[in-house]
Amino acid sequence: MIKNILTNKCPNCGEGKIFKNSNIYFNFRKAEMNESCPKCGFKNRKEPGFFYGAMYVSYGLTVGQGILTYLMASPFFSERFDLRIIWVIALVLILLSSFNLRISRILWIYLFKEYRN
């Protein structure tokens, strides 16, 4: 399932793409989703406002990435709380914002998928 999430695959069949562009990592174009899976017809957009909850997932990812960036960049600065590190964190978060948007929507779809036996 993690492989399907990271490769933009449909949660139902595991073959179709959720986003029209297959590259979800460093794609700065508009995030265009398929209305439904091209292979099995699984509906990606459930109802208006469905992806509001994905904003919370994106927020959690952003906070985690900011903390991780601080921990990785802080040894390169002379003082423990050097204010110049804010620019490094901001740059990393801006570069990852497109990825966060896409991966948070994919995670939200997977979280609310109906599993049947």
C-alpha positions as CSV (number, residue, x, y, z in Angstrom):
1,M,0.0,0.0,0.0
2,I,2.9,2.4,0.8
3,K,4.3,1.8,-2.7
4,N,0.9,2.6,-4.3
5,I,0.7,5.8,-2.2
6,L,4.2,6.9,-3.3
7,T,3.6,6.1,-6.9
8,N,0.3,7.9,-7.3
9,K,-1.8,4.7,-7.8
10,C,-5.5,4.2,-7.3
11,P,-6.4,2.8,-3.9
12,N,-9.0,0.4,-5.4
13,C,-7.2,-1.3,-8.3
14,G,-3.6,-0.2,-7.8
15,E,-3.1,0.5,-11.5
16,G,-4.7,3.8,-12.4
17,K,-3.3,7.2,-11.5
18,I,-4.9,9.6,-9.0
19,F,-3.3,12.7,-10.5
20,K,-3.0,13.2,-14.3
21,N,0.7,13.9,-14.1
22,S,2.6,10.7,-13.0
23,N,5.4,12.7,-11.4
24,I,4.1,13.9,-8.0
25,Y,7.5,14.7,-6.4
26,F,9.0,17.8,-8.0
27,N,6.2,19.0,-10.3
28,F,5.4,22.7,-9.9
29,R,2.5,22.7,-12.4
30,K,-1.1,22.8,-11.3
31,A,-2.2,19.7,-9.5
32,E,-4.8,18.1,-11.8
33,M,-6.6,15.1,-10.4
34,N,-8.5,12.5,-12.4
35,E,-12.2,12.6,-11.5
36,S,-12.2,8.9,-11.4
37,C,-9.6,6.1,-11.9
38,P,-9.1,5.5,-15.7
39,K,-8.8,1.7,-15.1
40,C,-11.5,0.8,-12.6
41,G,-13.7,3.9,-12.3
42,F,-13.0,4.5,-8.6
43,K,-14.3,8.0,-7.8
44,N,-11.4,10.2,-6.5
45,R,-13.5,13.3,-5.7
46,K,-16.2,12.2,-3.3
47,E,-18.1,15.4,-2.6
48,P,-17.5,19.2,-2.4
49,G,-15.1,20.0,0.5
50,F,-13.8,16.4,0.7
51,F,-10.2,17.6,0.6
52,Y,-10.5,20.1,3.4
53,G,-9.2,17.5,5.8
54,A,-6.1,17.0,3.5
55,M,-5.0,20.4,4.6
56,Y,-4.4,19.0,8.1
57,V,-2.4,16.2,6.7
58,S,-0.4,18.7,4.7
59,Y,0.1,20.9,7.8
60,G,1.5,17.9,9.7
61,L,3.9,17.0,6.9
62,T,5.1,20.6,6.7
63,V,5.7,20.8,10.5
64,G,7.6,17.5,10.3
65,Q,9.7,18.7,7.4
66,G,10.4,22.0,9.1
67,I,11.7,20.3,12.2
68,L,13.7,17.8,10.2
69,T,15.2,20.6,8.1
70,Y,16.2,22.5,11.3
71,L,17.8,19.4,12.8
72,M,19.8,18.7,9.6
73,A,20.8,22.4,9.0
74,S,21.6,23.5,12.5
75,P,25.1,21.9,12.6
76,F,26.1,24.2,9.7
77,F,25.5,27.4,11.8
78,S,27.7,28.7,14.5
79,E,25.0,29.5,17.0
80,R,22.2,27.2,18.2
81,F,19.4,29.5,17.3
82,D,20.8,31.4,14.4
83,L,18.0,33.4,12.6
84,R,19.6,32.7,9.2
85,I,18.3,29.1,9.5
86,I,14.7,30.4,9.0
87,W,15.6,31.2,5.3
88,V,16.8,27.7,4.8
89,I,13.7,26.2,6.4
90,A,11.5,28.5,4.3
91,L,13.2,27.5,1.1
92,V,12.9,23.8,1.8
93,L,9.2,24.2,2.7
94,I,8.5,26.2,-0.5
95,L,10.2,23.6,-2.6
96,L,8.2,20.8,-1.0
97,S,4.8,22.5,-1.0
98,S,3.8,21.0,-4.4
99,F,4.7,17.5,-3.2
100,N,2.9,18.1,0.1
101,L,-0.3,19.1,-1.7
102,R,-0.3,16.0,-3.8
103,I,0.8,13.4,-1.2
104,S,-1.7,14.8,1.4
105,R,-4.6,14.4,-1.0
106,I,-3.4,10.8,-1.9
107,L,-3.2,10.0,1.8
108,W,-6.6,11.5,2.5
109,I,-8.1,9.3,-0.3
110,Y,-6.4,6.2,1.1
111,L,-7.6,7.1,4.6
112,F,-11.3,7.2,3.6
113,K,-11.3,4.4,1.1
114,E,-14.0,1.8,1.7
115,Y,-12.4,-1.6,2.2
116,R,-14.5,-4.6,1.2
117,N,-13.8,-8.3,1.6
